Amino acid sequence: MCEAEKRWLEVKSKEWEAEGIKKGIEQGIEQGIEQGSEKKELEMYQKMMDKGFGIKAIASIFSVSEESIEKLLMKA
């Protein structure tokens, strides 16, 4: 491999690495937002259950399926 090819490969390697790091950070941020949102929903559903609301009523209020609420509550 000639010197020019080596330099080109070094530059490209750094660019690819930077791109990978950027994508990793973006994915981490998305996951954090999703987890935070899920946690907030769980807290809200649990509070409503503690106040005497049933799953059917909670599903109706928030326009979500009963199954999704049950799944979230089972994760806790």
C-alpha positions as CSV (number, residue, x, y, z in Angstrom):
1,M,0.0,0.0,0.0
2,C,1.4,3.4,-1.0
3,E,1.8,6.3,1.5
4,A,-1.1,8.2,0.0
5,E,-3.5,5.2,0.4
6,K,-2.3,4.9,4.0
7,R,-3.1,8.5,4.8
8,W,-6.4,8.3,3.0
9,L,-7.3,5.2,5.1
10,E,-6.3,6.9,8.3
11,V,-8.5,9.9,7.5
12,K,-11.4,7.7,6.6
13,S,-11.0,5.6,9.6
14,K,-11.2,8.6,11.9
15,E,-14.3,9.9,10.0
16,W,-16.0,6.4,10.3
17,E,-15.2,6.3,14.0
18,A,-16.6,9.8,14.6
19,E,-19.8,8.8,12.6
20,G,-20.1,5.7,14.8
21,I,-19.7,7.6,18.0
22,K,-22.3,10.2,16.8
23,K,-24.8,7.4,16.0
24,G,-24.2,5.7,19.3
25,I,-24.8,9.0,21.2
26,E,-28.1,9.6,19.3
27,Q,-29.3,6.1,20.0
28,G,-28.4,6.5,23.7
29,I,-30.4,9.7,23.9
30,E,-33.4,8.1,22.2
31,Q,-33.3,5.2,24.6
32,G,-33.1,7.5,27.6
33,I,-36.1,9.5,26.4
34,E,-38.1,6.3,25.8
35,Q,-37.2,4.9,29.2
36,G,-38.0,8.2,31.0
37,S,-41.4,8.4,29.2
38,E,-42.2,4.8,30.1
39,K,-41.2,5.4,33.7
40,K,-43.5,8.4,33.9
41,E,-46.4,6.5,32.4
42,L,-45.8,3.6,34.9
43,E,-45.9,6.1,37.8
44,M,-49.0,7.7,36.6
45,Y,-50.8,4.3,36.0
46,Q,-49.7,3.1,39.5
47,K,-51.0,6.2,41.2
48,M,-54.3,5.8,39.4
49,M,-54.5,2.2,40.4
50,D,-53.8,3.2,44.0
51,K,-56.6,5.7,43.8
52,G,-59.0,2.9,42.8
53,F,-59.1,3.3,39.0
54,G,-59.3,0.0,37.1
55,I,-57.2,-0.9,34.1
56,K,-60.2,-0.5,31.9
57,A,-60.9,3.0,33.1
58,I,-57.2,4.0,32.8
59,A,-57.1,2.6,29.2
60,S,-60.2,4.6,28.3
61,I,-58.9,7.9,29.8
62,F,-55.5,7.7,28.0
63,S,-56.8,6.0,24.8
64,V,-54.3,3.1,25.2
65,S,-55.0,-0.6,25.2
66,E,-55.5,-2.5,28.4
67,E,-52.8,-4.9,27.3
68,S,-50.2,-2.1,27.1
69,I,-51.0,-1.0,30.6
70,E,-50.9,-4.5,32.0
71,K,-47.5,-5.1,30.3
72,L,-46.1,-1.9,31.8
73,L,-47.4,-2.7,35.2
74,M,-45.9,-6.2,35.1
75,K,-42.5,-4.8,34.3
76,A,-42.5,-2.9,37.6
